[in-house]
Amino acid sequence: MKKLSFTLFLLSLLSVIFLSCEKNGADAASSASGTGKGGSLAKFTIVGNYIYAVSSHYLYTVDISNPANPTKVNQSALSFDMETIYPYKNRLYIGSRTGLYVYSIDTASSPRLIGEAKHGRSCDPVVANDSVSYSTLKGNSFCGPATSGLYVYDVKNTNNPVLKKTIPINEPIGLGIADSALYVCCSGDGLKVYNINDGYNPVERQTISGNYFIDVIPYDDLLICWTKDGIRLYNITNRLSPQFIKLIAN
């Protein structure tokens, strides 16, 4: 338990460090404000002057324009079990036990639900880009009866996400996008790397085996992987061919 707590702390610390690194140009366009990226299992994210955080039934908005005095400015009560939150441009993609939910943050202080796609009860992290969203659903006695796999949604119209494809995967957890690559953590089955040049039809290129993969954060040419034995770092200069750099052990 202590080792797992340390790993969670280290992953959170890495995320905070990266979130504090303001980026410019094309990289800045990858999120709403260019403040960085967190993992797909994250329950909070920073976009501009706001923190957005989810609990089981609430979405919270906290104004951090004055870091010395963070202020909660909005709290939305919801009827579904929210689990994860992922920002992309002026949208928040929220994974829940019952579906994918899309919120507009055009008015940053007041997120507004604009689209949803329901699915069978399951654990459900999510990532997205301009046209496609990917969710991993894990069906089991704890999460629910949904079929485990990678679910691919057309989100060009964010008001109406449409399921385009389901790829069966055993015990998927976290996932991440870097340009033409999608990385899917598959618990003890390793890390799957997909080519997503055709976004709605991911093609598996390889599986990195030998460890229990939980979540990933693609950051520039670095892939930060949360595994059971700690944090594993990979060079992803070649997006589809991660090269191991080092292990930061528990």
C-alpha positions as CSV (number, residue, x, y, z in Angstrom):
1,M,0.0,0.0,0.0
2,K,2.9,2.4,0.8
3,K,4.5,1.6,-2.5
4,L,1.3,2.3,-4.4
5,S,0.7,5.6,-2.5
6,F,4.3,6.7,-3.4
7,T,3.7,5.9,-7.0
8,L,0.5,7.9,-7.0
9,F,2.3,10.8,-5.4
10,L,5.1,10.7,-7.9
11,L,2.8,10.6,-10.9
12,S,0.8,13.5,-9.5
13,L,4.0,15.4,-8.9
14,L,5.1,14.8,-12.4
15,S,1.8,16.0,-13.7
16,V,1.9,19.2,-11.7
17,I,5.4,19.9,-12.9
18,F,4.3,19.4,-16.5
19,L,1.2,21.4,-16.0
20,S,3.3,24.3,-14.9
21,C,5.3,24.4,-18.1
22,E,3.7,26.9,-20.4
23,K,4.0,25.8,-24.0
24,N,3.7,27.7,-27.3
25,G,2.8,27.0,-30.9
26,A,1.2,23.8,-32.0
27,D,1.8,22.1,-28.7
28,A,-0.3,24.8,-27.0
29,A,-3.2,24.0,-29.2
30,S,-3.3,20.4,-27.9
31,S,-5.1,21.6,-24.8
32,A,-7.4,24.4,-24.0
33,S,-4.6,26.7,-22.7
34,G,-1.3,24.9,-23.4
35,T,-0.8,24.2,-19.7
36,G,0.1,20.6,-20.3
37,K,-1.3,17.1,-19.9
38,G,-2.3,14.7,-17.2
39,G,-3.1,11.0,-17.4
40,S,-6.4,9.6,-18.6
41,L,-7.2,8.4,-15.1
42,A,-7.0,12.0,-13.7
43,K,-9.8,13.4,-11.6
44,F,-8.8,17.0,-12.1
45,T,-7.2,19.2,-14.7
46,I,-6.0,22.7,-15.1
47,V,-7.2,24.8,-18.1
48,G,-6.2,28.5,-18.1
49,N,-7.2,30.0,-14.8
50,Y,-9.4,27.2,-13.7
51,I,-9.2,23.7,-12.1
52,Y,-11.9,21.3,-13.1
53,A,-12.3,18.3,-10.8
54,V,-14.8,15.4,-10.6
55,S,-16.1,13.4,-7.7
56,S,-18.6,10.6,-8.1
57,H,-21.6,13.0,-8.7
58,Y,-20.2,16.5,-9.0
59,L,-18.1,18.6,-11.3
60,Y,-16.3,21.4,-9.5
61,T,-14.8,24.6,-11.0
62,V,-12.1,26.4,-9.0
63,D,-10.8,29.8,-10.0
64,I,-7.0,29.9,-9.5
65,S,-6.3,33.3,-11.2
66,N,-5.1,34.3,-7.7
67,P,-3.0,31.2,-6.7
68,A,-2.9,32.4,-3.1
69,N,-6.7,32.4,-2.9
70,P,-8.3,29.6,-5.0
71,T,-12.1,30.0,-5.1
72,K,-14.7,27.5,-6.0
73,V,-17.0,29.2,-8.5
74,N,-19.2,26.4,-9.7
75,Q,-20.5,23.0,-8.6
76,S,-22.7,20.9,-10.8
77,A,-24.6,18.0,-9.3
78,L,-25.0,15.1,-11.7
79,S,-26.8,11.8,-11.7
80,F,-24.1,9.6,-13.2
81,D,-20.9,8.2,-11.6
82,M,-18.1,10.4,-13.0
83,E,-14.6,8.9,-12.9
84,T,-12.1,10.7,-15.1
85,I,-11.7,14.1,-16.9
86,Y,-9.7,15.0,-20.0
87,P,-9.4,18.5,-21.5
88,Y,-9.1,19.2,-25.2
89,K,-9.3,22.8,-26.5
90,N,-12.6,24.2,-25.2
91,R,-14.1,20.9,-24.2
92,L,-13.9,18.6,-21.2
93,Y,-14.4,14.9,-21.9
94,I,-15.6,13.1,-18.8
95,G,-15.6,9.3,-18.5
96,S,-18.2,7.8,-16.2
97,R,-19.6,4.4,-15.2
98,T,-22.5,4.9,-17.7
99,G,-21.1,6.8,-20.6
100,L,-19.0,9.5,-22.3
101,Y,-20.0,13.1,-21.5
102,V,-18.8,16.2,-23.3
103,Y,-18.8,19.6,-21.6
104,S,-18.2,23.0,-23.2
105,I,-16.0,25.5,-21.3
106,D,-16.6,28.3,-23.7
107,T,-17.7,30.1,-20.5
108,A,-14.8,28.8,-18.4
109,S,-16.4,29.4,-15.1
110,S,-19.5,27.4,-15.9
111,P,-19.0,24.1,-17.8
112,R,-22.1,23.1,-19.7
113,L,-23.1,19.6,-20.8
114,I,-23.4,19.5,-24.6
115,G,-23.1,15.9,-25.6
116,E,-23.2,12.3,-24.3
117,A,-23.0,8.7,-25.4
118,K,-24.3,6.0,-23.1
119,H,-22.8,2.5,-22.7
120,G,-23.2,-0.4,-20.4
121,R,-22.0,0.1,-16.8
122,S,-18.2,0.0,-16.7
123,C,-15.0,1.8,-15.7
124,D,-14.3,4.4,-18.4
125,P,-11.2,6.6,-18.9
126,V,-11.3,8.8,-22.1
127,V,-9.0,10.8,-24.3
128,A,-9.8,12.8,-27.5
129,N,-8.7,15.0,-30.3
130,D,-10.6,17.1,-32.9
131,S,-12.6,14.3,-34.5
132,V,-12.3,11.2,-32.4
133,S,-12.5,10.1,-28.8
134,Y,-11.2,6.9,-27.4
135,S,-12.5,5.2,-24.2
136,T,-11.4,2.0,-22.6
137,L,-14.2,0.1,-20.9
138,K,-13.4,-2.6,-18.4
139,G,-16.2,-4.9,-17.5
140,N,-15.9,-7.0,-14.3
141,S,-17.6,-7.6,-11.0
142,F,-16.5,-4.2,-9.7
143,C,-16.9,-2.0,-12.7
144,G,-20.0,-3.5,-14.4
145,P,-21.1,-5.8,-17.2
146,A,-20.0,-3.9,-20.3
147,T,-17.7,-5.7,-22.8
148,S,-14.1,-4.9,-22.1
149,G,-12.4,-3.1,-25.0
150,L,-11.3,0.1,-26.8
151,Y,-14.4,2.2,-27.9
152,V,-13.9,4.6,-30.7
153,Y,-16.3,7.6,-31.0
154,D,-16.8,10.2,-33.8
155,V,-16.9,13.5,-31.9
156,K,-16.7,15.9,-34.9
157,N,-20.2,16.9,-33.7
158,T,-19.5,17.1,-30.0
159,N,-23.3,17.4,-29.3
160,N,-23.8,13.9,-30.7
161,P,-20.9,11.5,-30.1
162,V,-21.3,8.4,-32.3
163,L,-19.8,5.0,-31.5
164,K,-17.8,3.9,-34.6
165,K,-15.9,0.9,-33.6
166,T,-15.2,-1.5,-30.6
167,I,-12.0,-3.4,-30.3
168,P,-12.1,-6.2,-27.7
169,I,-9.2,-5.9,-25.2
170,N,-8.8,-7.8,-21.9
171,E,-8.6,-5.6,-18.8
172,P,-7.8,-2.2,-20.4
173,I,-7.1,0.8,-18.1
174,G,-5.5,4.1,-19.0
175,L,-4.7,5.4,-22.5
176,G,-3.0,8.4,-24.2
177,I,-2.7,10.0,-27.6
178,A,0.4,11.4,-29.3
179,D,-0.1,12.5,-32.9
180,S,-0.6,9.3,-35.0
181,A,-0.2,6.9,-32.0
182,L,-2.6,5.7,-29.3
183,Y,-1.2,4.0,-26.3
184,V,-3.5,1.6,-24.3
185,C,-2.6,0.2,-20.9
186,C,-3.8,-3.4,-20.7
187,S,-2.9,-4.3,-17.1
188,G,-0.8,-7.5,-17.0
189,D,-1.1,-7.9,-20.8
190,G,1.3,-4.9,-21.3
191,L,1.0,-1.6,-23.3
192,K,-0.6,-1.8,-26.8
193,V,0.6,0.8,-29.4
194,Y,-1.9,1.6,-32.2
195,N,-1.5,3.5,-35.4
196,I,-4.4,6.0,-35.6
197,N,-3.7,7.7,-38.9
198,D,-7.2,6.5,-39.7
199,G,-8.7,7.7,-36.5
200,Y,-11.8,5.5,-36.5
201,N,-9.8,2.4,-37.3
202,P,-6.9,1.9,-35.0
203,V,-4.3,-0.6,-36.1
204,E,-2.3,-2.4,-33.5
205,R,1.4,-2.1,-34.2
206,Q,3.0,-3.7,-31.2
207,T,2.6,-4.7,-27.5
208,I,5.2,-3.9,-24.9
209,S,5.0,-6.8,-22.5
210,G,6.7,-7.8,-19.2
211,N,5.0,-5.3,-16.9
212,Y,1.6,-4.3,-15.5
213,F,0.7,-1.0,-17.2
214,I,-1.9,1.3,-15.5
215,D,-1.8,4.7,-17.2
216,V,0.3,6.9,-19.6
217,I,1.1,10.5,-20.2
218,P,2.5,11.4,-23.6
219,Y,4.6,14.6,-23.2
220,D,6.5,15.8,-26.3
221,D,8.9,12.9,-27.1
222,L,8.5,11.3,-23.7
223,L,6.0,8.6,-22.7
224,I,5.5,8.5,-18.9
225,C,4.0,5.1,-17.9
226,W,2.6,4.3,-14.5
227,T,3.3,0.6,-13.9
228,K,3.1,-1.6,-10.9
229,D,6.8,-1.3,-10.2
230,G,7.0,2.5,-10.5
231,I,7.2,5.0,-13.3
232,R,8.7,3.8,-16.6
233,L,9.9,6.4,-19.2
234,Y,10.0,5.8,-22.9
235,N,11.4,7.9,-25.8
236,I,8.6,8.3,-28.4
237,T,10.5,10.3,-31.0
238,N,9.2,7.5,-33.2
239,R,5.6,7.6,-32.0
240,L,4.9,4.0,-32.9
241,S,8.1,2.5,-31.5
242,P,8.6,3.5,-27.8
243,Q,12.2,3.0,-26.6
244,F,12.7,2.3,-22.9
245,I,14.8,5.0,-21.1
246,K,14.6,4.2,-17.4
247,L,12.6,3.0,-14.4
248,I,11.8,5.2,-11.4
249,A,11.1,2.4,-9.0
250,N,8.6,2.4,-6.2
